[in-house]
């Protein structure tokens, strides 16, 4: 057994990565590593470092493992080893003093991992320590990490220094993120509200106002999404319209339900709000709305499809040219589609054979705005249309191409 272990440990130095990785996994999985210092040798190697950190955590003599890690964290020559030691200590929730000492390490990566580990091992009693770091550390990365640690701890005593940090241009983003993620949201909002009125630094007051606006928008949007389920149609309609200002991806399911509301104004407001959502990109629900009994809802759905600019909507938009309620918006929407050549191809059929003069005229107008070569022969053919109005519109559209 001893000879086998020694052979495997020798294989950790093999020049082939696969050999090193296999040898280490056998040793670690079988708990056959007698000396935790062997694990240090595996930390710089990408193929074995994760297994090494796990092996430290389950080493039988925990105190010995922690001693090896803290010693290497303080003095190992390789920064990769010091960095991985800090992370391993965080996973073991041990070595607090060594981690604190590592905050003065010359390498930022080591300091960062030490701060992450400290946040994992700390309790409410450590708030003052992180506050002191935020105020006095010479390293900006440490100060930013201290704010994240204060967020994780969630102690209200950490709020005043976070608010003060809003006045520092280089720390404002991290301070804002820490405040937004603070676990005790009501306490945070109250503290920000007070600071918005009374803080001596105008930058802090302005940042607090911005935070409050975002917080109110977030909370309001959630309320509006719930209000879409209200029994009263006027409430649902108001909620769909109000949600437009703060709509997010998570609100999309509620708005999709709104598309099937019994009240046409609620349906129309839901369409408009979906169109205003940057995270919404599925044309299918809007295509279904083109069958809606309400002319207003159909028109809004066509407009929303134009905003999505997706080629998948082309056939439906071409068909919408025949609906007097949607024809005007369909022309505009087709002009916005990201694939104008596909639009021109789709218009060739109705331009040549649709019995409705208004549809053929609409096709000509769209082709005249596309500015793509395939539109030219279609317009030349339309210039010979039996209807004088269509022919005249095609001739006018061709002038734009010949003028270029």
Beta strands, then each sheet from edge to edge (+ up, - down):
end
